[in-house]
Amino acid sequence: MVKNELKIAVVLNTSWNVFNFRLGLIKALIAKGHRLYAVAPADEFVPEIIETGCNFIPVYNLSRKGVNPFKDALFCFELFRIYRREKFDVILHYTIKPNIYGSFAARFANIKSVSTVTGLGYSFLSDGLVNKIVKKLYKSAFKSAACVAFQNSEDKLLFESLNICQIAQTTLIKGSGIDTSYFRPIPQINHANGLVFLFVGRLLYDKGVSELFKAAAILKEKNANAEVWVLGSLDDDNPSAVDRKTVEQNEANGFIKYLGVSSDVRSVMQKADVVVLPSYREGLPRVMLESLAMAKPVITTNVAGCRDTVRDTVNGFLIPPKNCNALAEAMVKMCNLSLEGRELMGQEGRKMALKEFDEKVIVKRYFEEINLLSEAHK
């Protein structure tokens, strides 16, 4: 437990991100007597962040997409001015640009910081100039980070092997934590049209959406007693985005049911039988953690991040990435399982969520890291 009151900043690329993924941590830190400041571009979630007792500082120069050196330099300088003015004791950075430019700004302001790599993202995973620039920026930025946290061990090992950060700097914190009292098993009504498979996430090709659509077509061809629901935004600014026409065509063909976006994922997940994420790579996919907490059996890919959430055949099925046939086969296997078999899988997933991914477990890990930094600061 942290003994002295600290002034702590939590820095992200959107206020939506603060509200959806870091509010549990913020509330826990406030409950321990610390002063919390969320630093992010302002949006409609700001009032709800402030309601928790967290202060809010808006930033104006964060460009989430692309590499514009001038704009990014402005963002870095903006953070530096905030850090120097506020004199935070510890700064927690999340998402790519706050991790990179926030680390630079914290170094210049002489403040200890923790950067959490929540996923590698398109710019890191793609080939070409942007990939090289991002790796160099990470390496330079993380030289002064007191701690670099990763959500899965493979991302941690990759950064260490590329010499982006040193082993002594790195640690493992499994995700953002799930409120397992909110995301809990809720009784559902059986569907007349058979099993409901649910995908939740941005509609990106590297989330495996193309394979999902093809697998849904195979299910329809086999006359499987199932539906495939898709919940998530069309992220047009992302180079990996699936276009609206493709989604509409798949819905018109009866392969999927597109639900758009929702501020209440739990109510949609409650109605599903199985949650599916055929992603190419993740940090630690929150939708999988929510699914486990709600005792839903899952199907996901045997790749970094995703495989951390599944014990194959115990709480779900692991499949190879970029393989629509394997995905369809796993979905058919779920259809052929008895209700009791699927419920048993869900119960095992719930146990896993409580043991490894509960918000209290993750908050405890951040307390430990903050404690180390505050002790070193004395």
matplotlib code that plots the C-alpha trace (Angstrom):
import matplotlib.pyplot as plt

x = [0.0, 1.2, 1.8, 2.0, -0.4, 0.8, -0.2, -0.7, -1.4, -3.1, -2.4, -4.3, -5.3, -9.0, -11.2, -13.4, -10.3, -9.9, -13.5, -13.8, -10.4, -8.8, -11.6, -11.3, -7.7, -8.4, -11.1, -8.9, -6.0, -8.4, -9.8, -6.2, -6.0, -4.1, -4.8, -5.6, -5.5, -6.7, -4.8, -6.4, -8.3, -11.8, -14.9, -18.4, -16.9, -15.2, -18.1, -18.3, -14.5, -14.7, -17.6, -15.2, -13.2, -10.5, -9.3, -9.2, -6.6, -7.4, -4.8, -5.3, -2.4, -2.7, -3.2, -4.0, -3.4, -0.3, 3.2, 3.2, 6.5, 5.3, 2.0, 3.7, 6.3, 3.5, 1.9, 5.2, 5.7, 2.1, 2.6, 5.9, 4.3, 1.5, 4.0, 6.3, 3.4, 1.6, 4.7, 3.2, 4.9, 4.2, 2.8, 1.0, 1.1, -1.1, -1.4, 1.2, 1.6, 1.2, 3.7, 6.3, 5.8, 4.7, 7.9, 10.0, 8.0, 8.4, 12.1, 12.4, 10.2, 12.3, 9.2, 9.1, 6.7, 5.3, 4.4, 2.0, 2.1, -1.5, -0.8, 1.6, -0.9, -0.9, 2.1, 4.4, 3.2, 3.2, 6.4, 7.9, 9.1, 6.5, 7.4, 11.1, 10.2, 7.9, 10.5, 13.2, 10.8, 9.9, 13.6, 14.6, 11.5, 11.8, 15.4, 14.2, 11.0, 11.2, 9.0, 7.5, 4.6, 3.3, 0.0, 1.5, 4.9, 5.4, 5.2, 7.6, 10.1, 9.8, 10.7, 13.6, 14.9, 14.8, 16.6, 13.8, 13.8, 16.0, 14.9, 15.4, 12.8, 10.0, 7.2, 4.0, 0.6, -2.2, -4.6, -6.7, -8.6, -12.3, -15.0, -16.1, -19.1, -20.4, -19.3, -20.8, -22.9, -26.4, -29.2, -30.2, -33.1, -32.5, -32.6, -35.1, -32.4, -29.8, -26.5, -25.4, -21.7, -20.7, -17.7, -17.0, -14.4, -13.4, -14.1, -10.4, -8.9, -6.2, -8.9, -9.8, -13.0, -12.5, -12.1, -15.1, -17.3, -16.0, -16.6, -20.1, -20.7, -19.5, -21.9, -24.8, -23.7, -23.7, -27.1, -25.7, -28.3, -26.5, -26.2, -23.2, -23.6, -21.0, -20.8, -18.3, -17.4, -16.2, -12.8, -12.5, -9.2, -7.4, -5.5, -6.8, -10.4, -13.1, -15.3, -19.0, -20.0, -18.3, -20.3, -23.5, -23.0, -22.3, -25.4, -27.6, -26.4, -27.6, -24.1, -24.0, -26.1, -24.4, -25.4, -23.5, -22.0, -23.3, -22.4, -23.6, -21.6, -22.7, -26.3, -25.4, -22.9, -25.6, -27.6, -24.7, -23.8, -20.1, -17.8, -15.4, -12.2, -10.1, -7.4, -3.9, -2.3, -3.4, -2.0, -4.6, -8.1, -10.5, -13.5, -12.1, -11.7, -15.3, -16.4, -14.6, -16.0, -19.5, -18.9, -19.1, -17.2, -14.8, -13.1, -9.9, -6.6, -3.4, -1.4, 0.2, -2.4, -5.3, -3.9, -3.4, -7.2, -7.9, -7.0, -7.9, -10.9, -11.2, -12.8, -12.9, -11.1, -7.8, -7.5, -4.7, -4.8, -6.0, -7.8, -11.5, -12.0, -10.5, -12.8, -15.9, -14.9, -14.5, -17.9, -19.5, -17.9, -19.5, -22.8, -22.4, -21.5, -24.3, -25.6, -23.9, -20.6, -20.7, -21.8, -18.8, -16.5, -18.0, -17.6, -13.9, -13.5, -15.1, -12.6, -9.8, -11.2, -11.4, -8.0, -5.9, -7.8, -10.0, -9.7, -8.4, -5.5, -4.5, -4.9, -2.6, 0.1, -0.1, 0.1, 3.3, 4.9, 3.8, 5.1, 8.5, 8.7, 7.6, 10.1, 12.9, 11.8, 12.5]
y = [0.0, 3.5, 5.4, 9.1, 11.1, 11.3, 13.5, 11.1, 11.7, 9.1, 10.0, 8.5, 9.2, 9.7, 10.5, 7.5, 5.3, 6.8, 6.1, 2.6, 1.2, 3.1, 4.3, 1.4, 2.2, 5.9, 5.2, 2.8, 5.3, 8.1, 5.8, 5.4, 9.2, 10.1, 13.1, 11.9, 13.9, 12.5, 14.0, 13.4, 15.1, 16.1, 14.4, 13.6, 11.3, 14.1, 14.9, 11.2, 11.1, 14.3, 12.7, 10.2, 13.0, 12.9, 16.2, 16.6, 18.4, 18.6, 18.3, 19.8, 18.7, 14.9, 13.5, 9.8, 8.8, 9.2, 10.5, 14.3, 15.4, 19.0, 18.0, 15.3, 17.8, 20.2, 17.4, 16.6, 20.2, 20.5, 17.6, 19.0, 22.3, 20.4, 18.2, 21.1, 23.2, 20.4, 18.8, 15.3, 12.6, 9.8, 9.7, 6.7, 6.6, 4.4, 4.0, 4.7, 8.5, 9.2, 6.4, 7.9, 11.6, 11.4, 9.6, 12.3, 15.0, 13.3, 13.0, 16.8, 17.6, 15.1, 13.1, 9.3, 7.6, 4.2, 3.4, 0.5, -1.0, -2.1, -3.5, -3.1, -1.5, -1.2, 1.1, -1.3, -4.5, -3.2, -3.1, 0.0, 3.5, 4.1, 0.8, 1.9, 5.3, 4.0, 1.5, 4.2, 6.6, 3.9, 3.1, 6.7, 7.5, 4.4, 5.1, 7.3, 5.5, 4.2, 1.2, -0.2, -2.6, -5.1, -6.9, -10.2, -11.8, -12.1, -8.3, -7.9, -10.3, -8.7, -5.2, -6.6, -8.6, -5.5, -3.6, -1.1, -1.3, -3.1, -6.2, -4.3, -1.7, -4.1, -5.8, -7.7, -6.4, -8.5, -5.9, -3.1, -5.3, -6.3, -5.4, -9.0, -7.9, -5.9, -8.4, -11.5, -14.5, -13.3, -15.8, -15.5, -16.6, -19.3, -18.1, -19.6, -19.4, -21.4, -20.3, -16.7, -16.0, -12.5, -10.4, -7.2, -4.7, -2.2, -3.6, -4.0, -6.6, -7.3, -8.2, -11.1, -9.6, -10.9, -14.4, -13.9, -13.0, -16.0, -18.3, -16.9, -17.7, -21.3, -21.7, -20.5, -22.9, -25.8, -24.7, -24.5, -23.5, -20.3, -16.5, -14.3, -10.9, -8.1, -5.2, -2.4, 0.8, 1.3, 2.9, 4.7, 6.4, 3.1, 1.7, -1.8, -0.7, -2.8, -0.6, -0.1, -1.7, -5.0, -5.1, -4.2, -6.9, -9.6, -8.5, -8.5, -12.0, -13.2, -14.1, -11.6, -9.3, -5.9, -4.2, -1.0, 0.4, 0.3, 2.0, -1.1, -4.1, -6.2, -6.3, -7.5, -10.0, -11.4, -12.4, -14.2, -17.9, -17.7, -14.8, -14.8, -12.9, -14.1, -11.3, -11.4, -10.1, -8.3, -6.8, -8.5, -8.2, -6.7, -8.3, -11.7, -10.7, -9.5, -12.7, -14.8, -12.8, -13.3, -17.1, -17.2, -19.8, -18.2, -18.8, -16.9, -17.2, -18.8, -15.6, -13.2, -11.7, -13.8, -17.2, -15.7, -15.8, -19.4, -22.9, -24.8, -27.1, -26.0, -22.5, -22.3, -23.1, -21.8, -21.7, -20.6, -17.0, -16.0, -19.3, -19.0, -22.7, -23.4, -20.7, -22.2, -25.6, -24.3, -22.6, -25.9, -27.7, -25.2, -25.8, -29.5, -29.2, -29.8, -26.9, -28.4, -28.6, -24.9, -23.9, -25.9, -24.0, -20.7, -21.6, -22.4, -19.0, -17.2, -18.9, -17.7, -14.1, -14.0, -15.4, -13.5, -10.6, -9.1, -5.4, -5.8, -8.0, -5.4, -2.4, -4.2, -4.5, -0.8, 0.0, -2.1, -0.2, 3.2, 2.3, 1.4, 4.7, 6.8, 5.1, 5.7, 9.4, 10.0]
z = [0.0, -0.8, 2.4, 1.2, -0.9, -4.4, -7.3, -10.2, -13.9, -16.2, -19.8, -22.8, -26.4, -25.7, -22.7, -23.9, -23.3, -19.8, -19.0, -20.4, -19.5, -16.6, -14.4, -12.0, -11.4, -11.0, -8.4, -6.5, -6.4, -5.2, -2.5, -1.2, -0.8, -4.0, -6.2, -9.7, -13.0, -16.3, -19.3, -22.7, -25.5, -24.2, -25.3, -23.9, -21.2, -19.4, -17.0, -15.9, -15.3, -13.1, -11.2, -9.7, -8.1, -10.8, -12.1, -15.9, -18.1, -21.8, -24.5, -28.0, -30.1, -30.1, -33.6, -33.2, -36.8, -38.9, -38.2, -38.5, -36.9, -36.4, -34.8, -32.6, -31.5, -30.5, -28.5, -26.7, -25.8, -24.6, -22.3, -21.1, -20.1, -18.3, -16.4, -15.5, -14.3, -12.3, -10.8, -10.7, -8.6, -11.0, -14.6, -16.1, -19.9, -22.1, -25.9, -28.5, -28.7, -25.0, -24.4, -26.8, -26.4, -22.8, -21.9, -23.7, -21.8, -18.5, -19.0, -19.8, -16.7, -14.5, -13.4, -13.0, -15.5, -16.2, -19.9, -20.5, -24.0, -24.5, -28.0, -30.9, -33.3, -37.1, -37.3, -35.4, -37.1, -40.7, -42.8, -44.2, -43.1, -40.5, -38.7, -38.6, -37.3, -34.6, -33.3, -33.2, -31.3, -28.8, -28.2, -27.7, -25.5, -23.3, -22.4, -19.5, -18.6, -15.0, -15.9, -19.1, -18.5, -21.1, -21.2, -22.5, -22.2, -25.9, -26.5, -23.5, -25.0, -28.4, -27.1, -25.1, -28.1, -30.3, -27.6, -27.4, -23.6, -21.1, -19.1, -15.8, -16.9, -18.0, -16.1, -16.9, -16.0, -17.5, -19.0, -17.6, -15.2, -15.3, -12.8, -12.3, -10.2, -13.3, -15.9, -14.4, -15.5, -16.3, -17.3, -21.0, -23.1, -25.6, -29.3, -31.7, -34.5, -32.6, -31.2, -31.4, -32.1, -31.2, -32.4, -30.5, -31.7, -34.3, -37.8, -38.9, -41.1, -38.5, -36.0, -38.3, -39.6, -43.2, -41.8, -39.6, -42.6, -44.6, -41.7, -41.3, -45.0, -44.5, -41.5, -43.7, -46.5, -44.0, -42.8, -39.2, -36.6, -35.7, -36.2, -36.3, -34.7, -35.2, -32.7, -33.3, -35.1, -38.7, -38.0, -41.4, -40.4, -39.8, -42.8, -41.8, -41.7, -43.3, -45.6, -44.9, -48.3, -47.4, -44.1, -45.8, -48.4, -45.8, -43.9, -47.1, -47.9, -44.4, -43.2, -40.3, -38.3, -37.9, -34.6, -35.0, -31.8, -28.2, -25.0, -23.2, -24.4, -21.4, -22.5, -26.0, -24.7, -22.3, -25.3, -27.0, -26.6, -27.7, -28.2, -31.2, -31.8, -34.8, -34.3, -35.8, -32.6, -29.4, -26.2, -24.0, -25.7, -23.2, -25.0, -24.2, -20.5, -20.4, -22.1, -19.5, -16.6, -18.1, -18.3, -22.1, -24.0, -26.5, -29.8, -30.6, -32.4, -31.2, -31.3, -28.7, -26.3, -27.5, -26.4, -22.9, -22.4, -23.5, -22.4, -25.5, -25.1, -21.4, -21.7, -25.5, -28.7, -30.1, -33.8, -36.2, -37.4, -40.9, -41.4, -42.1, -42.4, -39.0, -37.5, -39.2, -37.9, -34.3, -34.6, -35.8, -32.9, -30.5, -32.2, -31.7, -28.0, -25.5, -23.5, -20.4, -22.2, -23.2, -19.7, -18.2, -20.6, -19.4, -15.7, -16.4, -18.1, -15.1, -12.8, -15.0, -15.0, -11.2, -10.6, -13.3, -14.7, -11.9, -11.5, -8.0, -9.2, -11.8, -9.5, -6.9, -9.6, -10.4, -6.7, -6.5, -9.4, -8.1, -4.6, -6.1, -7.9, -4.9, -2.7, -5.2, -5.4, -1.7]

ax = plt.figure().add_subplot(projection="3d")
ax.plot(x, y, z, "-o")
ax.set_aspect("equal")
plt.show()
